[in-house]
Amino acid sequence: MSFHPQHDLHKRRKGRNMAVGLLLGAFVVIVFAVSIVKLSQPQNIDRNAPNYRATVADQ
């Protein structure tokens, strides 16, 4: 059984696919990091807002 050598087109396509995969992975990591930072910041609670519900801890 002999394998045919890869065509140059397949080599270039593989390189591009790896680059796109790395960029997509980096984008996911950035979005995840921004989400974690945004969720870890203290939230400003407007107690005078019409949709605010007081809890036992607030009283």
Backbone as JSON Lines, residues from 0, in Angstrom:
{"i":0,"aa":"M","n":[0.85,-1.17,0.0],"ca":[0.0,0.0,0.0],"c":[0.9,1.24,0.0]}
{"i":1,"aa":"S","n":[0.7,2.07,-0.96],"ca":[1.5,3.29,-1.03],"c":[0.59,4.5,-0.86]}
{"i":2,"aa":"F","n":[1.08,5.45,-0.12],"ca":[0.33,6.68,0.08],"c":[0.82,7.71,-0.92]}
{"i":3,"aa":"H","n":[-0.14,8.47,-1.43],"ca":[0.22,9.54,-2.35],"c":[0.71,10.73,-1.54]}
{"i":4,"aa":"P","n":[1.69,11.44,-2.0],"ca":[2.13,12.64,-1.27],"c":[1.02,13.7,-1.31]}
{"i":5,"aa":"Q","n":[0.97,14.47,-0.24],"ca":[-0.06,15.52,-0.18],"c":[0.22,16.59,-1.22]}
{"i":6,"aa":"H","n":[-0.86,17.05,-1.8],"ca":[-0.75,18.14,-2.76],"c":[-0.49,19.43,-2.0]}
{"i":7,"aa":"D","n":[0.14,20.39,-2.65],"ca":[0.46,21.66,-2.02],"c":[-0.79,22.39,-1.56]}
{"i":8,"aa":"L","n":[-1.9,22.23,-2.28],"ca":[-3.16,22.88,-1.91],"c":[-3.62,22.41,-0.53]}
{"i":9,"aa":"H","n":[-3.49,21.11,-0.26],"ca":[-3.91,20.58,1.03],"c":[-3.04,21.09,2.17]}
{"i":10,"aa":"K","n":[-1.77,21.25,1.91],"ca":[-0.86,21.78,2.93],"c":[-1.23,23.22,3.28]}
{"i":11,"aa":"R","n":[-1.49,24.03,2.25],"ca":[-1.86,25.43,2.5],"c":[-3.21,25.51,3.21]}
{"i":12,"aa":"R","n":[-4.16,24.67,2.81],"ca":[-5.48,24.69,3.42],"c":[-5.39,24.3,4.9]}
{"i":13,"aa":"K","n":[-4.55,23.32,5.2],"ca":[-4.37,22.9,6.59],"c":[-3.8,24.05,7.42]}
{"i":14,"aa":"G","n":[-2.86,24.77,6.85],"ca":[-2.28,25.91,7.57],"c":[-3.3,26.99,7.83]}
{"i":15,"aa":"R","n":[-4.13,27.28,6.83],"ca":[-5.18,28.28,7.02],"c":[-6.21,27.83,8.05]}
{"i":16,"aa":"N","n":[-6.57,26.54,8.0],"ca":[-7.54,26.02,8.96],"c":[-6.99,26.12,10.38]}
{"i":17,"aa":"M","n":[-5.72,25.85,10.56],"ca":[-5.1,25.98,11.89],"c":[-5.13,27.43,12.36]}
{"i":18,"aa":"A","n":[-4.86,28.36,11.46],"ca":[-4.87,29.78,11.83],"c":[-6.28,30.22,12.22]}
{"i":19,"aa":"V","n":[-7.27,29.81,11.45],"ca":[-8.66,30.18,11.76],"c":[-9.08,29.55,13.08]}
{"i":20,"aa":"G","n":[-8.67,28.32,13.33],"ca":[-8.99,27.66,14.59],"c":[-8.36,28.36,15.77]}
{"i":21,"aa":"L","n":[-7.12,28.79,15.63],"ca":[-6.45,29.52,16.71],"c":[-7.12,30.87,16.96]}
{"i":22,"aa":"L","n":[-7.49,31.57,15.9],"ca":[-8.19,32.85,16.07],"c":[-9.54,32.67,16.74]}
{"i":23,"aa":"L","n":[-10.26,31.64,16.36],"ca":[-11.55,31.36,16.99],"c":[-11.37,31.02,18.46]}
{"i":24,"aa":"G","n":[-10.36,30.22,18.77],"ca":[-10.08,29.89,20.17],"c":[-9.71,31.13,20.98]}
{"i":25,"aa":"A","n":[-8.91,32.01,20.4],"ca":[-8.52,33.24,21.08],"c":[-9.74,34.13,21.32]}
{"i":26,"aa":"F","n":[-10.64,34.19,20.35],"ca":[-11.86,34.99,20.51],"c":[-12.72,34.46,21.65]}
{"i":27,"aa":"V","n":[-12.85,33.14,21.72],"ca":[-13.65,32.53,22.79],"c":[-13.02,32.84,24.15]}
{"i":28,"aa":"V","n":[-11.7,32.75,24.25],"ca":[-11.02,33.04,25.51],"c":[-11.21,34.5,25.9]}
{"i":29,"aa":"I","n":[-11.14,35.41,24.95],"ca":[-11.33,36.84,25.24],"c":[-12.75,37.1,25.72]}
{"i":30,"aa":"V","n":[-13.74,36.53,25.05],"ca":[-15.14,36.73,25.46],"c":[-15.36,36.15,26.85]}
{"i":31,"aa":"F","n":[-14.79,34.99,27.14],"ca":[-14.92,34.38,28.45],"c":[-14.28,35.26,29.52]}
{"i":32,"aa":"A","n":[-13.09,35.78,29.25],"ca":[-12.39,36.62,30.22],"c":[-13.17,37.91,30.49]}
{"i":33,"aa":"V","n":[-13.68,38.53,29.45],"ca":[-14.46,39.76,29.62],"c":[-15.72,39.47,30.44]}
{"i":34,"aa":"S","n":[-16.36,38.34,30.19],"ca":[-17.56,37.98,30.95],"c":[-17.23,37.78,32.42]}
{"i":35,"aa":"I","n":[-16.14,37.11,32.72],"ca":[-15.74,36.89,34.11],"c":[-15.44,38.21,34.8]}
{"i":36,"aa":"V","n":[-14.74,39.1,34.12],"ca":[-14.41,40.4,34.71],"c":[-15.68,41.21,34.96]}
{"i":37,"aa":"K","n":[-16.59,41.2,34.0],"ca":[-17.84,41.97,34.16],"c":[-18.69,41.41,35.3]}
{"i":38,"aa":"L","n":[-18.73,40.09,35.44],"ca":[-19.55,39.49,36.5],"c":[-18.91,39.63,37.87]}
{"i":39,"aa":"S","n":[-17.61,39.79,37.95],"ca":[-16.95,39.89,39.24],"c":[-16.96,41.31,39.8]}
{"i":40,"aa":"Q","n":[-17.33,42.29,38.99],"ca":[-17.38,43.67,39.48],"c":[-18.62,43.85,40.35]}
{"i":41,"aa":"P","n":[-18.51,44.67,41.4],"ca":[-19.7,44.91,42.24],"c":[-20.79,45.62,41.45]}
{"i":42,"aa":"Q","n":[-22.0,45.22,41.71],"ca":[-23.14,45.79,41.0],"c":[-23.72,46.96,41.79]}
{"i":43,"aa":"N","n":[-24.07,48.03,41.11],"ca":[-24.74,49.15,41.74],"c":[-26.24,48.86,41.77]}
{"i":44,"aa":"I","n":[-26.8,48.85,42.96],"ca":[-28.22,48.55,43.11],"c":[-28.96,49.84,43.39]}
{"i":45,"aa":"D","n":[-29.92,50.14,42.56],"ca":[-30.76,51.31,42.76],"c":[-31.98,50.87,43.55]}
{"i":46,"aa":"R","n":[-31.99,51.19,44.84],"ca":[-33.09,50.74,45.7],"c":[-34.38,51.5,45.43]}
{"i":47,"aa":"N","n":[-34.32,52.57,44.66],"ca":[-35.52,53.33,44.33],"c":[-36.12,52.92,43.0]}
{"i":48,"aa":"A","n":[-35.52,51.95,42.34],"ca":[-36.04,51.5,41.05],"c":[-37.38,50.79,41.26]}
{"i":49,"aa":"P","n":[-38.29,50.93,40.31],"ca":[-39.61,50.32,40.49],"c":[-39.6,48.79,40.5]}
{"i":50,"aa":"N","n":[-38.6,48.16,39.94],"ca":[-38.57,46.7,39.91],"c":[-37.66,46.12,40.98]}
{"i":51,"aa":"Y","n":[-37.22,46.92,41.96],"ca":[-36.34,46.44,43.03],"c":[-37.17,45.69,44.07]}
{"i":52,"aa":"R","n":[-36.69,44.5,44.44],"ca":[-37.38,43.72,45.47],"c":[-36.43,43.57,46.65]}
{"i":53,"aa":"A","n":[-36.85,44.01,47.81],"ca":[-36.03,43.92,49.01],"c":[-36.0,42.49,49.5]}
{"i":54,"aa":"T","n":[-34.83,42.06,49.95],"ca":[-34.69,40.72,50.53],"c":[-34.45,40.87,52.02]}
{"i":55,"aa":"V","n":[-34.4,39.76,52.71],"ca":[-34.18,39.8,54.15],"c":[-32.82,40.41,54.47]}
{"i":56,"aa":"A","n":[-31.82,40.15,53.65],"ca":[-30.47,40.68,53.89],"c":[-30.43,42.2,53.72]}
{"i":57,"aa":"D","n":[-31.34,42.77,52.91],"ca":[-31.35,44.22,52.67],"c":[-32.01,45.0,53.8]}
{"i":58,"aa":"Q","n":[-32.8,44.35,54.59],"ca":[-33.6,45.08,55.59],"c":[-32.85,45.34,56.85]}
